[in-house]
Amino acid sequence: MTALCLGELALDGALRPVRGTMPRVRHAATRGVREVLAAEANAGEAAACGLESFGFATLRDVVEHLEGRVRIAPTGVPERAAAPRHPVDLAHVAGQETPKRALEIAAAGGHNLLFVGPPGTGKTMLARALESILPPLDDAEALAASAVHSVAGLTDPRHPVLTARPFRAPHHTASHLSLVGGGSPPRPGEVSLAHCGALFLDEVAEFSRGVLDTLREPLEEHAITISRAGGAATYPARFVLVAAMNPCPCGFWGDAARECTCLPEQIERYRGKISGPLLDRIDLRVHVPRVPFEHLRDEGRERSTVVRERVAEARERMRARLDATGRRVNADLTVAEVKRFCAVNPETESLLAEAVQARRLSARGYHRVLRVARTAADLARSDDVRNEDVAFALLLRSDP
């Protein structure tokens, strides 16, 4: 039987672990390989991919195993780690019903989301609550996301397969290399480490415009190709982008409680950090207002576990409807699939026509509104896209 041998050989004959075991093993499996000989620290990763895996400490152990003198038992499939505890629950956020609803739609349909509002209104807390309502990873997603972490050397040898969806939150001083990947050999960046999960950019307007524009390719193609003199590497990058920003440098433009001290050109320059093509790829743009005092002590707020159940149910509806297309979520629908699955009645079509004219929506924007409306209908357990679904989708696509 053909076997895949993986490991770094030290001068003393010891076998050291290597990065990228999982994608190598998964590729080998497609070529008919059913047995893996690897360093002990990598054996669990190989076993998690469904192949018979043997872990060795030294080259001598490998030779003795192959000659039949000392047979090593195959490594068992590692257990999944316990589900993580999420630090932020939706019940911790006072008020903000519309932003919460937008967050639920983003989690269910895989839509990108931008929160805009004054300091202290809960934008960051809302964004971090997304982690608690994302649906569970299925087996294929867990292996795909874990494979990227394996390449980056971030895999836990005891639990190599991820239990929860990744949630990455790079600082606004991050370079384009750390965001999209780079180096020699090419390593995955934050957009790939967030594959099957979410990428959170807090204070997004503080990022360099050049860095932000590198997001355009992965947001559109769901993959990123890194080319270097020694070769090229393509990493998956299917993630939900959630971003938060102030409306202006001082943060109080449009705030009824505080006066904005910024000049018009300062506001224009600040918002210009997010280019038009990038903003057009963000489905949901939601204002997060100041919370009235009487709402701060509200009781009976909906918990993330309840919302997560609705999100998971909506995902199942999408999966059943899109099974023949190879898509998983509404945000991935092609133009032809939007026409097929997001049909609306004449009254709703006229509402869309007015919005396209009044807001100067691009063709991309028009189709993104329909995708969001389809997700809102799925959350409402509706087979048809209703007028109220389209109206709410339009409400959630306001300018920052």
Secondary structure, 3 states (H helix, E strand, C coil): CCEEECCEECCCCEEECCCCHHHHHHHHHHCCCCEEEEEHHHHHHHHHCCCEEEEECEHHHHHHHHHCCCCCCCCCCCCCCCCCCCCCCHHHCCCCHHHHHHHHHHHHHCCCEEEECCCCCCHHHHHHHHHHHCCCCCHHHHHHHHHHHHHHCCCECCECCCCCCCEECCCCCCCHHHHHEECCCCEECHHHHCCCCEEEECCHHHCCHHHHHCCHHHHHHCEEEEEECCEEEEEECCCEEEEEECCCCCCCCCCCCCCCCCCHHHHHHHHCCCCHHHHHCCCEEEECCCCCHHHCCCCCCCCHHHHHHHHHHHHHHHHHHHCCCCCCCHHHCCHHHHHHHCCCCHHHHHHHHHHHHHHCCCHHHHHHHHHHHHHHHHHCCCCCCCHHHHHHHHHCECCC
